[in-house]
Amino acid sequence: MAKKKKSSGGGGGGGHDSAGGMRWLLTYSDMITLLMAFFILLFSMATINASKFAATAQALREAFGGYTILDRGSSVIGEPGSTTQSAPVMPDSAMKAQDASLKIAEILRQSLNSNQFSVIQTERGYLISILTDKILFDSGKANLKADAFPLLTKIAAVLKKIDNEVYVEGHTDNVPIHTVEFPSNWELSAARAASVAKYFIEQGVSPSRLVIAGYADTRPVASDDTAAGRQKNRRIDILITKK
């Protein structure tokens, strides 16, 4: 009687089991790949958010210790003791504009009440607004008050150290003026801007970097229907451009 051949210990079945045992490695490697892609995505998103935040907030926080600088459409509020990541590299001219605006904002903070000035970041640069009432000019006048000289001297000292273009812009409320010197608010706003720019030049700011403009009441920041609103509209804007 013929004896049946004894299958070897590995056998065909053994080969089948071995292949099946290796399949879990494919599933495992797929899972590891997906996890790696997921964490890379999370890291890239976190990096973008941090850089955007740091670009607008870091220097402002550290300089003001809680002072607020507004960005059109959003505000950046620095809190004392808070920490941020390093800001991304900015063009040299933009960095100079930012540094100058921070220094001027600190000068204004030490000299004026918080409701008498503001510092706003725009696409063009940093816009520094100073109310004119009891600070720069008497009502209906374009001659600088004596009390304005110390403040403007400090601002000029900052401006003359940078190469950025600086726009000095005059604004009024909508109350008409009609004098021999100023037939309308157009002349008054332009004359006030010229007075500030002229003083900056006397303090060493290069005239080739200065631009003056008078907008009368065409660009209000508050309603002219109230006395408080009209007071906010009577202002001098100093725009430090990013170029």
C-alpha positions in Angstrom: 0.0 0.0 0.0 1.4 3.3 -1.1 2.1 5.7 1.7 0.9 9.2 1.5 3.6 11.8 1.4 3.9 13.7 4.5 3.7 17.4 3.8 6.6 19.4 5.0 6.2 21.6 8.1 6.0 24.8 6.0 3.7 23.3 3.4 1.6 25.2 0.9 -0.6 26.4 3.7 2.4 27.7 5.5 3.3 29.8 2.5 -0.3 31.2 2.3 -0.2 32.1 6.0 3.1 33.9 5.7 1.8 36.2 2.9 -1.3 37.0 4.9 0.8 37.8 7.9 2.7 40.5 6.0 -0.5 42.4 4.9 -0.8 44.2 8.2 2.5 46.0 7.4 0.9 47.6 4.3 -2.0 48.9 6.4 0.4 50.1 9.1 2.6 52.0 6.6 -0.5 53.7 5.0 -1.6 54.8 8.4 1.8 56.2 9.3 2.0 58.1 6.0 -1.5 59.6 6.6 -0.6 60.7 10.1 2.6 62.3 8.9 0.8 64.3 6.2 -1.8 65.3 8.8 0.8 66.6 11.3 2.7 68.4 8.5 -0.6 70.2 7.5 -1.2 71.2 11.2 2.3 72.5 11.5 2.1 74.6 8.3 -1.2 76.1 9.4 0.1 77.0 12.8 3.2 78.6 11.3 1.2 80.8 9.0 -1.1 82.0 11.8 1.8 82.8 14.1 3.7 84.8 11.5 0.7 86.9 10.6 0.1 87.6 14.3 3.7 88.4 15.0 4.0 90.6 12.0 1.4 93.0 13.3 1.7 92.6 17.1 5.1 91.9 18.4 6.8 95.2 18.2 3.6 97.1 19.1 3.2 95.1 22.3 6.7 95.4 23.5 6.9 99.1 22.9 3.6 100.2 24.4 3.1 97.7 27.2 -0.6 97.5 26.5 -1.1 100.6 24.2 -3.4 99.9 21.3 -2.5 100.5 17.7 -5.4 100.0 15.2 -5.2 98.3 11.9 -8.0 99.2 9.4 -10.6 96.4 9.8 -9.0 94.9 12.9 -7.2 96.0 16.1 -4.1 94.6 17.7 -4.0 94.9 21.4 -0.8 94.3 23.3 -1.0 92.9 26.8 1.9 93.5 29.2 3.9 90.4 29.8 2.6 88.6 26.7 5.0 86.8 24.4 5.1 86.3 20.7 7.1 84.5 18.1 9.7 86.3 16.0 8.2 88.4 13.3 9.0 87.5 9.7 11.5 89.6 7.8 10.1 92.9 6.6 11.5 95.2 3.9 14.0 97.7 5.4 11.8 100.7 4.5 8.7 99.1 6.0 10.7 98.3 9.2 11.9 101.9 9.4 8.3 103.1 9.1 7.1 100.8 11.8 9.9 101.7 14.2 9.4 105.4 13.6 5.6 105.1 14.2 6.2 103.2 17.5 8.6 105.9 18.7 6.2 108.7 17.8 3.3 107.0 19.4 5.3 106.7 22.6 6.1 110.4 22.4 2.4 111.2 22.0 1.4 108.9 24.8 3.7 110.7 27.2 2.5 114.2 26.0 -1.2 113.9 25.3 -4.3 112.2 26.4 -5.3 109.0 24.7 -8.3 110.6 23.0 -6.1 113.4 21.5 -4.2 111.2 19.0 -4.2 107.8 17.3 -1.8 105.6 15.4 -3.3 103.5 12.5 -1.6 101.0 10.3 -2.8 101.3 6.6 -1.7 99.7 3.4 0.4 102.8 2.6 2.1 103.0 5.9 1.5 104.3 9.5 -1.0 107.1 10.0 -0.5 109.3 13.0 -3.4 111.6 13.8 -3.2 114.6 16.2 -6.2 116.7 17.1 -5.5 120.4 16.5 -7.7 121.9 19.2 -5.6 123.4 22.1 -2.6 121.4 20.9 -1.4 122.6 17.5 -3.5 125.6 16.4 -6.0 128.1 17.7 -9.5 128.0 16.2 -9.5 129.3 12.6 -5.7 129.8 12.6 -2.8 128.2 10.9 0.1 129.5 13.0 1.5 126.8 15.3 0.9 127.4 19.0 4.0 127.8 21.2 2.9 124.7 23.1 3.1 122.6 19.9 6.8 123.2 19.4 8.2 120.8 22.0 5.9 118.0 20.7 6.7 118.6 17.0 10.4 118.9 17.8 10.4 115.3 19.2 8.5 114.0 16.3 10.8 115.7 13.8 13.8 114.1 15.6 12.4 110.7 14.7 11.4 111.6 11.2 14.8 113.0 10.2 16.5 109.7 10.9 14.5 107.7 8.3 14.4 107.9 4.5 10.7 107.2 4.1 8.3 109.7 2.5 6.1 111.5 4.9 2.7 113.0 4.1 1.5 115.9 6.3 -2.3 116.3 5.8 -4.6 118.9 7.2 -8.3 118.2 8.0 -11.1 120.4 9.3 -14.8 120.0 10.3 -17.7 121.0 8.1 -18.2 124.4 9.7 -17.6 127.0 7.0 -14.9 129.6 7.4 -14.7 132.7 5.3 -12.0 135.2 6.2 -9.5 137.3 4.3 -6.7 134.8 5.1 -8.8 131.7 4.6 -11.7 131.9 2.1 -12.7 128.3 2.9 -11.7 125.2 4.8 -9.6 124.1 1.9 -7.1 126.9 2.4 -7.1 126.5 6.2 -6.4 122.8 6.1 -3.6 123.2 3.5 -2.1 126.1 5.4 -2.0 124.1 8.7 -0.4 121.1 6.9 2.2 123.5 5.5 2.9 125.0 8.9 3.7 121.6 10.4 5.8 120.5 7.4 7.7 123.8 7.5 8.5 123.3 11.1 9.8 119.8 10.4 12.1 121.2 7.7 13.4 123.7 10.2 14.2 120.8 12.6 16.2 119.0 9.9 13.7 116.8 8.1 14.6 116.7 4.4 12.1 118.7 2.3 12.4 116.2 -0.5 10.7 113.6 1.6 7.7 115.7 2.7 4.4 116.1 0.9 1.6 118.3 2.2 -2.1 118.1 1.5 -5.3 119.9 2.6 -8.5 117.9 2.6 -10.9 120.4 4.3 -13.9 118.4 5.6 -13.9 115.8 2.9 -12.3 112.9 4.9 -14.0 112.9 8.3 -13.3 110.2 10.9 -16.4 111.0 12.9 -19.8 112.6 12.4 -19.9 116.4 12.1 -23.4 116.4 13.6 -22.0 116.6 17.1 -19.4 118.8 18.8 -17.3 115.8 19.8 -17.3 114.5 16.2 -16.3 117.8 14.8 -13.4 118.0 17.3 -12.1 114.6 16.1 -12.3 115.8 12.5 -10.1 118.8 13.2 -6.7 117.1 13.0 -3.3 116.8 11.4 -2.4 113.5 9.9 1.3 112.4 9.6 1.6 109.4 7.2 4.9 107.6 7.3 4.9 105.6 4.1 6.5 102.1 3.7 8.7 103.3 0.9 
